[in-house]
């Protein structure tokens, strides 16, 4: 798996605009955002109805919490999950529930309890008309070395989820980026997961010896691709490119110039304090203030990352976390992402051969695009049929992000 995806990644980098750009041009990118229920209303102002479903393909609700007996604590998510689903599905946006989070101990469950957890997750997804389940395993008993017992436990959890969840619903796994934690994630996760979310952030932090730099700087991600044997941050080469979604942080880290704790500032706080308050260019990405050096995700850096994704066969990006973005027009990072990775329109009903008949103005989907009939009635004439191209107008790429039956 490593060799296969590593060679594919290097081939993508070498080919540049040849071939893979064609793939990107014909595919619909994923733009996914995590929505933390504990941040609203107590700690956030992003109302469910304000979630940008015109830009987001998926909303991932964080979190549901597993108990040792395999039951599921969904108290936080239950307050908003149905409203999120109603708002999202009305605008062709899928919704997933994420189980886990920092500090969650999956290992307190034995095999029987794990099976019950899977059953409870499947039931929750079906009850609330969700489009998939995300697994967010962040804590391990060992680091910087393989842990086959815990690694296999997570693999079995994902495998059981994929076996029991309806096939039209997705299973995803969040994978920590650096080798310190990332080495614990089983190399075969993508055999069972539909999407691997590569958490390409937290490369720097509050530990001794950490460099003072943006925690999601491009050199950490790109370096892991082109020099995986020299970089511990090489986990992005571990899984199939077509399943690996690149993580984008909407939070940032600030380091003391002399002494003190490492601080976390959201994109919104960076805009209010540095850009609007101090007059700093948003694309500067670093600024010293109040005895701290502040680093942040810039619009230009976002464009570098989205270009990389779209040009090299990756399915898209995901965001942690939607509450953290600026509320001011002209400063929203989600707007930058959406401009680079625009959401596709929903697909009309698929074109059907004769005896189906289509009249002027009818819209059908065919080979990933929507088409409008110009001159009907049409009997068995598909879009792009030789000699009949004038009978259809191409309306653009399409993708249904809501699982069938969830509408």
Order of alpha helices (4+ residues) and beta strands (2+ residues): alpha-alpha-beta-beta-beta-alpha-alpha-beta-alpha-beta-alpha-beta-alpha-beta-alpha-beta-beta-beta-alpha-beta-beta-alpha-beta-alpha-beta-beta-beta-beta-beta
